């Protein structure tokens, strides 16, 4: 139900009225002292036909009697005629204005005191209503409202009728000041609200609206994604928020830099075509890890610029411990709790890999999930213990497995922790390193004791989980666990925030958020605010102005920054044409003509270099390729393909016709050519044929 509270203007009027009445009360006391010494006091006393002594006695009785109307009726029962101050409509009703004009004494003072007390109580009740403003918003609206009722009374509250009380309506404020009228039936009819309904609302106001003092009284909505928000994290200082979505983008929000428009200051796409699975800030807040749906994880700095990334493994190696990276898409990743340069990722290939950011060419350690069937199941979620000594992983077959970080080959496992063939969307270990909490696809949250890791300690059921990214978070004091629930289609059940007490091991509080599913949850300890990512493409930040610090409080009421009105942009004016300066006057070409002219410009059109014809110029060769240049400009050696006899006979006729060098010298001594039959050794000496060794036949 929706109930309107008293406006601030009416509150100021009430405070002024109380102040005036207090001043009038002081004036009446002074006037009463004067009347006791004057004859006018005696005249007023004889007006009732009684002595002054009897009048004073009646006044003392009137101060002590609680009901003024009954006392006055008893004293005047002997009189047959009614005075002027007695109402003609009822024998028990009095005209208070005439009583004040006739008796500015303690009788009138008593009336003023009662009215002042009623007005003071009204102001106090208004302050109480103002403090419990959100308690009045009891109208259930699946689109925007959040009904603040316990889980057990949720269905009962939805079935209650809608009752609206307008405190600004005529007669309602007067009833609050002067008390209820004599006839309750007439008043309920005139105001349009029955007493039973009013009592029902008053009963709802007495219910503790926020008994756990949770920061969920106010909220801001962050818009910027086009699909489901699959990941949402707040940095350790509480100044920036990261949201990742199925639209492949990461949006970065800065509380201190935003105004009431709530726009992100940066957005980027880590890898096109891959949804954002998980993100996490480092413990120092100077960088963050992004795990998209690919096999490569990326690390960015605080401003969203890439620092480093992992490598992809060889998918053709059967034993995944022998490859240096993931071979299938990532399902998530996290930072080491104490070592700044170490991260861990888990993937659909059934492995968890530990990385050192100083050397990302290969992983440090490979942890393989074990299963009963012997096949390869996806690792749906994982994480570290707060001290970094324990690694936990959840498999698609419904099992939970934990390893000691120094001995990752001998895990403790629970084979039937959750329903198989459904994703365990989140696992986390408490600060005491003793209890493990898992959010399963079987709509449950289970609590496990790591020391006795065979059977769950407690199980919270009926928490709808239809999304593989549904997360959990601890409260700053580690006393509560908050998670979200999914909203099934065509059912009408909204998505909720559910708070589970660690000591009670059950749901202690629940509140509606929206019609869509609540996917990711992050409770920042420094600012005491809860960030929620939903399947309606929106992120919400819940806070309480009394208990929260900074964060959403910085931008929720910040004025929208606008450009000064005296600054005029040149482009806003358009093209300025001065027709009187004829030399500069020229009609601007159309877009089509300008595009045609730009096409002819080699610079604007980015025309490639034309081929060179002729010799090489400007450091460019005439050939289009180096091979062509070698073929065209270098002589091919064809000596191997020539016949030496034919090559010598080409010059025989030429030498005979023109003996230039040696022909004239041998013309007389040796006109003819003879064959030299001598044999020569390696030094050029003639070998004697007699000294040759005769070959002996074998």
C-alpha positions as CSV (number, residue, x, y, z in Angstrom):
1,X,0.0,0.0,0.0
2,X,1.1,3.5,-0.6
3,X,0.7,6.2,2.1
4,X,1.5,9.8,1.6
5,X,3.4,11.6,4.4
6,X,2.8,15.2,5.6
7,X,4.5,17.7,3.5
8,X,7.3,19.9,4.8
9,X,5.3,23.0,4.4
10,X,2.6,21.7,6.8
11,X,5.3,20.9,9.3
12,X,6.5,24.5,9.3
13,X,3.0,25.7,9.8
14,X,2.5,23.4,12.8
15,X,5.8,24.6,14.5
16,X,4.7,28.2,14.0
17,X,1.3,27.4,15.5
18,X,2.8,25.8,18.6
19,X,5.0,28.8,19.1
20,X,2.1,31.3,18.8
21,X,0.0,29.2,21.3
22,X,2.8,29.2,23.8
23,X,3.0,33.0,23.6
24,X,-0.8,33.3,23.9
25,X,-0.7,31.1,27.0
26,X,1.7,33.5,28.7
27,X,-0.6,36.4,27.8
28,X,-3.6,34.6,29.3
29,X,-1.8,34.1,32.6
30,X,-1.2,37.8,32.9
31,X,-4.8,38.6,31.9
32,X,-6.1,36.2,34.5
33,X,-4.2,38.0,37.3
34,X,-5.7,41.3,36.2
35,X,-9.2,39.9,36.0
36,X,-9.0,38.5,39.6
37,X,-8.4,42.1,40.8
38,X,-11.2,43.6,38.7
39,X,-15.0,43.7,38.7
40,X,-15.1,42.1,35.3
41,X,-14.1,38.8,37.0
42,X,-17.1,39.0,39.3
43,X,-19.4,39.9,36.4
44,X,-18.3,36.7,34.6
45,X,-18.8,34.7,37.7
46,X,-22.4,35.9,38.2
47,X,-23.1,35.1,34.6
48,X,-23.7,31.5,35.6
49,X,-25.7,32.5,38.7
50,X,-23.0,31.4,41.2
51,X,-20.7,33.0,43.7
52,X,-17.1,33.7,43.1
53,X,-16.1,31.0,45.7
54,X,-18.2,28.4,43.9
55,X,-16.7,29.4,40.6
56,X,-13.1,28.9,41.9
57,X,-14.1,25.5,43.3
58,X,-15.6,24.5,39.9
59,X,-12.3,25.6,38.2
60,X,-10.2,23.4,40.4
61,X,-12.5,20.5,39.7
62,X,-12.3,21.2,36.0
63,X,-8.5,21.0,36.1
64,X,-8.6,17.7,37.9
65,X,-11.3,16.1,35.7
66,X,-10.1,14.5,32.5
67,X,-13.4,15.0,30.5
68,X,-14.3,18.6,30.2
69,X,-17.6,18.0,28.4
70,X,-19.0,15.7,31.1
71,X,-18.0,18.1,33.9
72,X,-19.7,21.0,32.2
73,X,-22.8,19.0,31.5
74,X,-23.1,17.9,35.2
75,X,-22.7,21.5,36.5
76,X,-25.3,22.9,34.1
77,X,-27.8,20.0,34.5
78,X,-30.0,22.2,36.7
79,X,-30.2,24.9,34.2
80,X,-33.0,24.7,31.7
81,X,-31.7,27.3,29.2
82,X,-28.4,26.8,27.4
83,X,-25.7,29.5,27.4
84,X,-24.3,31.0,24.2
85,X,-21.2,28.8,24.2
86,X,-23.2,25.6,24.2
87,X,-23.7,24.3,20.7
88,X,-27.3,23.9,19.5
89,X,-26.6,20.7,17.7
90,X,-25.5,18.7,20.7
91,X,-25.9,19.1,24.4
92,X,-22.4,17.9,25.0
93,X,-20.6,20.0,22.4
94,X,-19.2,23.5,23.2
95,X,-18.0,26.4,21.1
96,X,-14.4,26.7,22.2
97,X,-14.0,30.2,20.6
98,X,-16.7,31.7,22.8
99,X,-15.3,30.0,25.9
100,X,-11.9,31.6,25.2
101,X,-13.5,35.0,24.7
102,X,-15.5,34.8,27.9
103,X,-13.0,33.0,30.1
104,X,-9.3,33.8,29.3
105,X,-8.5,31.9,32.6
106,X,-7.3,28.5,33.6
107,X,-10.3,27.0,31.8
108,X,-9.0,28.4,28.5
109,X,-5.5,27.7,29.5
110,X,-6.3,24.0,30.0
111,X,-7.8,23.8,26.5
112,X,-4.7,25.5,25.0
113,X,-2.4,23.1,26.9
114,X,-4.3,20.1,25.5
115,X,-4.1,21.5,22.0
116,X,-0.5,22.3,22.3
117,X,0.2,18.8,23.6
118,X,-1.7,17.3,20.6
119,X,0.2,19.5,18.2
120,X,3.6,18.7,19.7
121,X,2.7,15.0,19.5
122,X,1.7,15.5,15.8
123,X,5.1,17.1,15.1
124,X,6.9,14.3,16.8
125,X,4.8,11.7,14.9
126,X,5.7,13.6,11.7
127,X,9.4,13.3,12.4
128,X,8.8,9.6,13.1
129,X,7.0,9.2,9.8
130,X,9.7,11.1,8.0
131,X,12.4,8.8,9.4
132,X,10.3,5.8,8.3
133,X,9.5,7.2,4.9
134,X,10.3,3.9,3.1
135,X,8.0,2.0,5.5
136,X,5.0,3.8,4.0
137,X,5.9,2.4,0.5
138,X,4.0,-0.8,1.0
139,X,2.3,-0.9,-2.4
140,X,3.6,-3.9,-4.4
141,X,4.6,-3.0,-7.9
142,X,6.5,-5.7,-9.8
143,X,8.1,-3.0,-12.1
144,X,9.8,-0.7,-9.6
145,X,8.7,-1.1,-6.0
146,X,10.4,-3.2,-3.4
147,X,8.2,-4.5,-0.6
148,X,10.1,-4.4,2.7
149,X,8.5,-7.4,4.4
150,X,9.9,-10.6,5.9
151,X,10.0,-13.7,3.7
152,X,7.4,-15.5,5.6
153,X,4.9,-12.7,5.2
154,X,5.6,-12.0,1.5
155,X,2.6,-13.8,0.0
156,X,0.4,-12.5,2.8
157,X,1.4,-8.9,2.1
158,X,0.8,-9.2,-1.6
159,X,-2.9,-10.2,-1.0
160,X,-3.7,-7.1,1.1
161,X,-5.9,-4.4,-0.4
162,X,-4.4,-1.1,-1.4
163,X,-5.2,1.6,1.1
164,X,-4.1,5.2,0.6
165,X,-4.1,7.8,3.4
166,X,-3.8,11.4,2.3
167,X,-2.6,13.5,5.2
168,X,-3.2,16.6,3.2
169,X,-6.9,15.9,2.7
170,X,-9.4,18.2,4.5
171,X,-10.2,17.0,8.0
172,X,-7.3,14.6,8.4
173,X,-4.8,17.1,9.8
174,X,-7.5,18.6,12.1
175,X,-8.3,15.2,13.5
176,X,-4.6,14.7,14.2
177,X,-4.4,18.0,16.1
178,X,-7.7,18.0,18.1
179,X,-8.2,14.2,18.5
180,X,-10.8,11.9,17.0
181,X,-14.4,13.3,16.5
182,X,-17.3,12.2,18.6
183,X,-18.6,9.9,15.8
184,X,-16.0,7.6,14.2
185,X,-18.4,6.4,11.6
186,X,-19.0,9.9,10.1
187,X,-15.3,10.6,10.1
188,X,-14.3,7.4,8.3
189,X,-17.0,8.1,5.8
190,X,-15.9,11.6,5.1
191,X,-12.2,10.8,4.8
192,X,-12.8,7.8,2.6
193,X,-10.7,5.5,4.8
194,X,-12.1,3.1,7.4
195,X,-10.7,2.8,10.9
196,X,-9.9,-0.9,10.3
197,X,-7.8,-0.1,7.3
198,X,-6.0,2.7,9.2
199,X,-5.3,0.3,12.1
200,X,-4.0,-2.2,9.7
201,X,-1.5,0.3,8.3
202,X,-0.5,1.4,11.7
203,X,0.2,-2.2,12.5
204,X,2.4,-2.5,9.4
205,X,4.3,0.6,10.6
206,X,5.2,-1.1,13.8
207,X,6.8,-4.0,11.9
208,X,10.5,-3.6,11.8
209,X,11.2,-2.5,8.2
210,X,14.9,-3.0,8.3
211,X,15.8,-5.0,11.4
212,X,19.3,-5.8,10.3
213,X,20.2,-2.2,9.4
214,X,21.0,-3.2,5.8
215,X,22.0,-0.6,3.2
216,X,19.0,-1.1,1.0
217,X,16.8,1.9,1.6
218,X,17.9,3.8,-1.5
219,X,19.2,2.9,-4.9
220,X,20.6,4.3,-8.1
221,X,20.4,2.6,-11.5
222,X,23.3,2.4,-14.0
223,X,22.3,2.1,-17.6
224,X,24.7,1.3,-20.4
225,X,24.5,-2.3,-21.5
226,X,22.3,-4.0,-24.1
227,X,22.2,-7.5,-22.6
228,X,22.4,-9.4,-19.4
229,X,25.0,-8.2,-16.9
230,X,27.2,-11.2,-16.2
231,X,29.9,-9.6,-14.0
232,X,30.0,-6.7,-11.6
233,X,32.8,-5.7,-9.2
234,X,33.6,-2.7,-7.0
235,X,37.2,-1.7,-6.4
236,X,38.5,-2.0,-2.8
237,X,38.3,1.8,-2.2
238,X,34.7,1.9,-3.4
239,X,35.2,4.6,-5.9
240,X,34.8,2.7,-9.2
241,X,32.5,0.0,-10.5
242,X,33.1,-2.4,-13.4
243,X,30.2,-4.0,-15.2
244,X,30.6,-6.7,-17.9
245,X,27.8,-8.0,-20.1
246,X,26.8,-10.4,-22.8
247,X,27.1,-7.5,-25.3
248,X,31.0,-8.2,-25.1
249,X,31.6,-4.8,-23.5
250,X,33.1,-3.6,-20.1
251,X,31.8,-0.3,-18.7
252,X,33.7,1.7,-16.1
253,X,31.9,3.9,-13.7
254,X,33.4,6.5,-11.4
255,X,31.2,7.7,-8.5
256,X,33.1,10.9,-7.9
257,X,33.2,11.8,-11.6
258,X,29.5,11.1,-12.4
259,X,26.6,13.4,-12.1
260,X,22.9,12.5,-11.7
261,X,22.9,11.2,-15.4
262,X,25.0,8.3,-14.2
263,X,27.1,7.7,-17.4
264,X,30.2,5.6,-17.6
265,X,33.5,7.4,-18.2
266,X,35.0,4.5,-20.3
267,X,33.9,1.4,-22.1
268,X,35.8,-1.1,-24.2
269,X,35.6,-4.6,-25.7
270,X,38.2,-7.1,-24.5
271,X,37.6,-9.6,-27.3
272,X,35.0,-9.3,-30.0
273,X,32.4,-12.0,-30.0
274,X,33.0,-13.3,-26.5
275,X,30.8,-12.5,-23.5
276,X,32.4,-11.3,-20.2
277,X,32.4,-14.2,-17.8
278,X,34.0,-12.8,-14.6
279,X,36.1,-9.7,-13.5
280,X,37.9,-9.0,-10.3
281,X,40.0,-6.1,-8.9
282,X,43.4,-6.8,-7.4
283,X,43.8,-6.3,-3.7
284,X,45.5,-3.0,-4.2
285,X,43.0,-1.7,-6.7
286,X,45.6,-0.7,-9.3
287,X,44.6,-3.3,-11.9
288,X,41.8,-5.7,-12.7
289,X,41.4,-9.2,-14.3
290,X,39.0,-9.8,-17.2
291,X,38.0,-13.3,-18.2
292,X,36.0,-13.3,-21.5
293,X,34.5,-16.4,-23.1
294,X,37.8,-17.1,-25.0
295,X,40.8,-19.1,-23.7
296,X,42.8,-15.9,-23.0
297,X,42.6,-13.9,-19.8
298,X,43.6,-10.2,-19.8
299,X,44.9,-7.8,-17.1
300,X,44.1,-4.1,-17.4
301,X,45.2,-1.1,-15.4
302,X,42.9,1.1,-13.4
303,X,42.0,3.2,-16.4
304,X,41.1,0.3,-18.7
305,X,44.3,-0.1,-20.7
306,X,45.7,-3.5,-21.5
307,X,48.8,-4.6,-19.5
308,X,49.3,-8.3,-20.3
309,X,47.4,-11.4,-21.3
310,X,47.8,-15.2,-21.1
311,X,48.5,-17.6,-23.9
312,X,46.3,-20.2,-25.5
313,X,47.3,-23.9,-25.2
314,X,47.6,-26.6,-27.9
315,X,44.3,-28.3,-28.3
316,X,45.9,-31.3,-30.0
317,X,47.7,-32.4,-26.9
318,X,45.6,-34.9,-25.0
319,X,47.2,-34.6,-21.6
320,X,46.3,-31.0,-20.6
321,X,49.1,-30.9,-18.0
322,X,51.6,-30.8,-20.9
323,X,50.2,-27.7,-22.6
324,X,50.9,-24.2,-21.3
325,X,47.4,-22.6,-21.5
326,X,43.7,-23.3,-21.7
327,X,42.4,-24.9,-24.8
328,X,38.7,-24.0,-24.2
329,X,36.8,-20.9,-23.2
330,X,37.3,-19.5,-19.7
331,X,34.6,-19.6,-17.0
332,X,36.2,-17.3,-14.6
333,X,39.4,-16.2,-12.7
334,X,40.5,-14.5,-9.5
335,X,43.6,-12.9,-7.9
336,X,45.8,-14.6,-5.2
337,X,44.8,-13.2,-1.8
338,X,48.3,-12.2,-0.8
339,X,50.6,-12.3,-3.8
340,X,50.0,-9.4,-6.1
341,X,51.5,-10.9,-9.3
342,X,49.6,-14.2,-9.3
343,X,46.2,-15.1,-10.7
344,X,44.2,-18.2,-11.2
345,X,41.8,-19.1,-14.1
346,X,39.4,-22.0,-14.7
347,X,38.0,-23.2,-18.0
348,X,35.7,-25.5,-19.7
349,X,38.6,-27.8,-20.4
350,X,38.3,-29.0,-16.8
351,X,41.5,-27.4,-15.4
352,X,42.5,-24.6,-13.1
353,X,45.7,-22.9,-14.0
354,X,47.9,-20.7,-11.8
355,X,49.8,-17.8,-13.6
356,X,52.6,-15.5,-12.8
357,X,52.1,-12.1,-14.4
358,X,55.9,-11.7,-14.8
359,X,56.0,-14.7,-17.1
360,X,52.8,-15.5,-19.0
361,X,54.4,-17.6,-21.6
362,X,53.3,-20.7,-19.6
363,X,51.3,-21.4,-16.5
364,X,52.9,-22.2,-13.1
365,X,50.7,-25.1,-12.1
366,X,47.9,-27.1,-13.6
367,X,45.1,-28.5,-11.4
368,X,42.9,-31.1,-13.1
369,X,39.4,-31.9,-11.9
370,X,38.7,-35.5,-11.2
371,X,35.4,-37.2,-11.9
372,X,33.9,-40.6,-11.6
373,X,33.2,-41.2,-15.2
374,X,36.7,-40.5,-16.4
375,X,35.7,-38.0,-18.9
376,X,36.4,-34.3,-19.1
377,X,33.9,-32.0,-17.3
378,X,33.9,-28.2,-17.2
379,X,35.1,-26.3,-14.2
380,X,32.2,-23.9,-13.6
381,X,33.5,-21.9,-10.6
382,X,36.6,-21.7,-8.3
383,X,38.5,-19.6,-5.9
384,X,41.0,-19.2,-3.1
385,X,40.7,-19.3,0.6
386,X,41.4,-15.9,2.4
387,X,44.9,-17.1,3.4
388,X,45.6,-18.5,-0.1
389,X,46.4,-22.0,1.2
390,X,43.3,-23.7,-0.2
391,X,42.0,-23.9,-3.8
392,X,38.4,-24.9,-4.4
393,X,36.7,-25.9,-7.7
394,X,33.3,-26.9,-8.8
395,X,32.6,-29.3,-11.7
396,X,29.8,-29.7,-14.1
397,X,29.1,-33.2,-12.7
398,X,27.9,-31.6,-9.4
399,X,31.1,-32.3,-7.4
400,X,33.1,-30.0,-5.2
401,X,36.9,-30.4,-4.8
402,X,39.4,-28.7,-2.7
403,X,43.2,-28.8,-2.8
404,X,46.0,-27.4,-0.7
405,X,48.0,-25.0,-2.8
406,X,51.3,-26.7,-2.0
407,X,49.9,-30.1,-2.8
408,X,47.5,-29.8,-5.7
409,X,47.5,-33.5,-6.7
410,X,45.5,-34.9,-3.7
411,X,42.1,-33.2,-3.5
412,X,39.3,-33.7,-1.1
413,X,36.1,-34.1,-3.0
414,X,32.3,-34.5,-2.6
415,X,30.9,-36.2,-5.6
416,X,27.2,-35.4,-5.1
417,X,27.5,-31.9,-3.6
418,X,24.9,-30.5,-6.1
419,X,22.7,-31.9,-8.8
420,X,24.8,-33.1,-11.8
421,X,24.6,-31.6,-15.2
422,X,23.9,-28.2,-13.7
423,X,26.3,-25.4,-13.1
424,X,27.5,-24.5,-9.6
425,X,27.6,-20.8,-10.2
426,X,29.6,-19.6,-7.2
427,X,31.8,-20.9,-4.4
428,X,33.6,-19.0,-1.6
429,X,35.3,-19.6,1.7
430,X,34.7,-17.6,4.9
431,X,37.4,-15.6,6.6
432,X,38.0,-18.2,9.3
433,X,39.1,-20.7,6.5
434,X,36.7,-23.3,8.0
435,X,33.4,-23.0,6.1
436,X,32.7,-23.2,2.4
437,X,29.6,-21.8,0.7
438,X,28.3,-23.0,-2.7
439,X,25.5,-21.7,-4.9
440,X,24.2,-24.6,-7.0
441,X,22.1,-24.9,-10.0
442,X,19.6,-27.0,-8.0
443,X,18.3,-23.7,-6.4
444,X,20.2,-24.2,-3.1
445,X,22.9,-22.7,-1.0
446,X,24.9,-25.3,0.9
447,X,27.3,-24.8,3.8
448,X,30.3,-27.1,4.2
449,X,32.8,-27.7,6.9
450,X,36.2,-28.1,5.3
451,X,37.5,-30.2,8.1
452,X,34.6,-32.7,7.6
453,X,34.2,-32.4,3.9
454,X,31.8,-35.3,3.4
455,X,28.4,-33.9,4.2
456,X,27.0,-30.4,4.2
457,X,26.4,-28.6,7.5
458,X,23.2,-26.8,6.3
459,X,21.2,-26.4,3.2
460,X,19.0,-23.4,2.2
461,X,16.5,-24.3,-0.4
462,X,13.9,-22.6,-2.7
463,X,16.4,-20.0,-4.0
464,X,15.7,-20.0,-7.7
465,X,18.9,-20.1,-9.8
466,X,18.5,-20.3,-13.6
467,X,21.7,-18.4,-14.5
468,X,25.3,-19.7,-14.6
469,X,26.6,-16.4,-13.2
470,X,24.6,-16.1,-10.0
471,X,27.0,-14.9,-7.4
472,X,27.3,-14.5,-3.6
473,X,29.0,-12.1,-1.3
474,X,29.9,-11.7,2.4
475,X,28.8,-8.8,4.5
476,X,31.6,-6.5,5.8
477,X,31.3,-8.2,9.3
478,X,31.1,-11.7,7.8
479,X,27.8,-12.2,9.6
480,X,25.6,-12.5,6.5
481,X,25.7,-13.8,3.0
482,X,23.8,-12.1,0.2
483,X,22.8,-13.7,-3.0
484,X,20.2,-13.1,-5.8
485,X,17.4,-15.2,-7.1
486,X,16.2,-15.7,-10.6
487,X,12.8,-14.7,-12.0
488,X,11.2,-17.5,-14.0
489,X,9.5,-16.4,-17.2
490,X,5.7,-16.1,-17.3
491,X,5.4,-16.7,-13.6
492,X,5.3,-13.3,-12.1
493,X,7.8,-13.9,-9.3
494,X,10.3,-11.0,-9.1
495,X,14.0,-11.3,-8.6
496,X,15.1,-10.8,-5.0
497,X,18.0,-10.1,-2.8
498,X,18.3,-12.8,-0.1
499,X,20.3,-12.4,3.1
500,X,21.4,-15.5,4.9
501,X,22.6,-15.5,8.5
502,X,25.7,-17.5,9.1
503,X,24.8,-18.2,12.7
504,X,21.1,-18.9,11.9
505,X,22.0,-20.8,8.7
506,X,18.7,-19.7,7.2
507,X,17.2,-16.7,5.3
508,X,16.9,-13.8,7.7
509,X,15.7,-11.1,5.3
510,X,14.6,-10.8,1.6
511,X,13.6,-7.9,-0.6
512,X,12.3,-7.6,-4.1
513,X,14.6,-5.9,-6.7
514,X,13.0,-6.0,-10.1
515,X,11.0,-8.3,-12.4
516,X,14.2,-9.7,-13.9
517,X,16.7,-12.0,-12.4
518,X,19.3,-10.8,-9.9
519,X,22.6,-12.2,-11.2
520,X,25.7,-10.7,-9.7
521,X,26.1,-9.3,-6.2
522,X,29.0,-7.3,-4.6
523,X,29.0,-5.9,-1.1
524,X,31.8,-3.3,-0.6
525,X,33.0,-3.1,3.0
526,X,34.5,0.4,2.8
527,X,31.4,2.3,1.5
528,X,28.8,-0.2,2.9
529,X,26.9,-0.4,-0.4
530,X,25.5,-3.4,-2.4
531,X,25.9,-3.4,-6.1
532,X,23.6,-5.7,-8.1
533,X,23.7,-6.8,-11.8
534,X,20.4,-7.9,-13.3
535,X,19.2,-9.7,-16.4
536,X,17.3,-6.6,-17.5
537,X,20.6,-5.0,-18.7
538,X,20.7,-2.7,-15.6
539,X,23.0,-2.4,-12.6
540,X,21.7,-1.2,-9.3
541,X,23.6,0.2,-6.3
542,X,21.8,0.1,-3.0
543,X,22.8,2.3,-0.1
544,X,21.5,3.9,3.1
545,X,22.4,7.6,3.7
546,X,22.7,6.9,7.4
547,X,25.2,4.0,7.3
548,X,26.8,4.3,3.8
549,X,29.8,6.4,2.9
550,X,30.6,8.1,-0.3
551,X,30.0,5.8,-3.3
552,X,26.6,6.4,-4.7
553,X,26.0,9.3,-2.3
554,X,28.5,11.4,-4.3
555,X,26.6,11.2,-7.5
556,X,23.0,10.6,-6.5
557,X,22.2,14.3,-5.8
558,X,24.9,15.9,-7.9
559,X,23.7,18.6,-10.3
560,X,24.0,17.9,-14.0
561,X,26.9,19.9,-15.5
562,X,26.0,22.0,-18.5
563,X,28.1,24.1,-20.8
564,X,27.9,27.9,-20.2
565,X,25.2,29.6,-22.2
566,X,27.6,32.4,-23.3
567,X,29.9,29.9,-25.1
568,X,28.9,29.5,-28.7
569,X,30.3,26.7,-30.9
570,X,31.4,27.6,-34.4
571,X,30.1,24.4,-35.8
572,X,26.7,25.1,-34.3
573,X,26.3,28.3,-36.4
574,X,27.0,26.5,-39.7
575,X,28.7,27.9,-42.8
576,X,29.0,31.7,-42.8
577,X,28.8,33.2,-46.3
578,X,29.6,36.9,-46.9
579,X,28.0,37.8,-50.3
580,X,29.6,41.3,-50.2
581,X,33.1,39.9,-50.4
582,X,32.9,38.5,-53.9
583,X,36.4,37.1,-54.1
584,X,35.7,34.8,-51.1
585,X,32.1,34.1,-52.0
586,X,31.8,30.6,-53.3
587,X,29.0,28.1,-53.1
588,X,29.8,25.1,-51.1
589,X,29.7,21.9,-53.2
590,X,27.2,19.2,-52.3
591,X,28.3,16.0,-50.6
592,X,28.2,14.1,-53.7
593,X,30.4,16.6,-55.6
594,X,32.8,17.0,-52.7
595,X,33.2,13.2,-52.6
596,X,33.9,13.2,-56.4
597,X,36.6,15.9,-56.0
598,X,38.2,14.1,-53.0
599,X,38.4,11.0,-55.2
600,X,40.7,12.8,-57.6
601,X,42.9,14.0,-54.9
602,X,45.7,11.4,-54.4
603,X,46.2,12.4,-50.7
604,X,42.5,12.4,-49.6
605,X,41.7,9.3,-51.6
606,X,44.9,7.6,-50.3
607,X,45.9,6.4,-53.8
608,X,48.7,3.9,-53.9
609,X,52.0,4.7,-55.7
610,X,51.9,4.3,-59.5
611,X,54.3,1.8,-61.2
612,X,57.6,3.3,-62.3
613,X,58.3,3.3,-66.1
614,X,61.9,3.6,-67.1
615,X,64.9,3.8,-64.8
616,X,64.5,3.7,-61.1
617,X,63.7,7.0,-59.4
618,X,63.1,8.2,-55.8
619,X,64.4,5.0,-54.3
620,X,61.9,2.9,-56.3
621,X,62.7,0.4,-59.0
622,X,60.9,0.0,-62.3
623,X,59.8,-3.5,-61.5
624,X,56.9,-4.2,-59.2
625,X,58.8,-6.9,-57.4
626,X,62.4,-7.6,-56.6
627,X,62.4,-10.9,-58.7
628,X,61.2,-9.0,-61.7
629,X,64.0,-6.4,-61.1
630,X,66.6,-9.2,-61.0
631,X,65.4,-10.8,-64.2
632,X,65.2,-7.5,-66.1
633,X,68.4,-5.9,-65.1
634,X,70.9,-8.8,-64.5
635,X,72.4,-11.0,-67.3
636,X,71.6,-14.6,-67.2
637,X,74.7,-16.9,-67.2
638,X,74.2,-19.4,-70.0
639,X,77.7,-20.7,-70.3
640,X,76.6,-24.1,-69.0
641,X,74.2,-24.5,-71.9
642,X,76.7,-23.6,-74.8
643,X,78.8,-25.9,-77.0
644,X,82.5,-24.9,-76.7
645,X,83.4,-26.2,-80.2
646,X,80.7,-24.2,-81.9
647,X,81.7,-21.2,-79.8
648,X,85.3,-21.3,-81.0
649,X,84.4,-22.0,-84.7
650,X,82.5,-18.7,-84.7
651,X,85.8,-16.9,-84.5
652,X,87.7,-19.1,-86.9
653,X,86.9,-17.3,-90.1
654,X,87.3,-13.9,-88.4
655,X,90.8,-14.7,-87.2
656,X,91.9,-16.0,-90.6
657,X,90.7,-12.9,-92.4
658,X,92.2,-10.5,-89.9
659,X,95.2,-12.0,-88.1
660,X,95.7,-9.1,-85.7
661,X,97.9,-10.4,-83.0
662,X,99.8,-13.7,-83.8
663,X,98.9,-14.3,-87.4
664,X,101.8,-12.2,-88.9
665,X,104.4,-13.7,-86.6
666,X,103.9,-17.3,-87.7
667,X,103.2,-16.6,-91.4
668,X,106.8,-17.5,-92.4
669,X,108.0,-19.9,-89.7
670,X,104.8,-21.9,-89.3
671,X,102.3,-21.1,-92.0
672,X,100.3,-24.2,-91.2
673,X,98.9,-25.3,-87.8
674,X,100.0,-28.5,-86.2
675,X,98.8,-30.4,-83.3
676,X,101.1,-30.5,-80.3
677,X,101.2,-34.1,-79.2
678,X,103.4,-33.5,-76.1
679,X,102.1,-34.1,-72.7
680,X,102.7,-31.7,-69.8
681,X,102.7,-32.2,-66.1
682,X,101.1,-30.0,-63.5
683,X,104.1,-27.6,-63.6
684,X,103.9,-27.2,-67.3
685,X,107.0,-29.3,-68.2
686,X,107.0,-31.8,-71.1
687,X,106.7,-35.3,-69.9
688,X,109.1,-37.9,-71.5
689,X,107.1,-40.7,-72.9
690,X,109.8,-43.2,-72.2
691,X,109.7,-42.6,-68.5
692,X,106.0,-43.4,-68.3
693,X,105.2,-46.5,-66.3
694,X,103.8,-49.2,-68.3
695,X,100.5,-50.5,-67.2
696,X,100.7,-54.1,-65.9
697,X,97.8,-56.3,-66.6
698,X,96.3,-57.8,-63.5
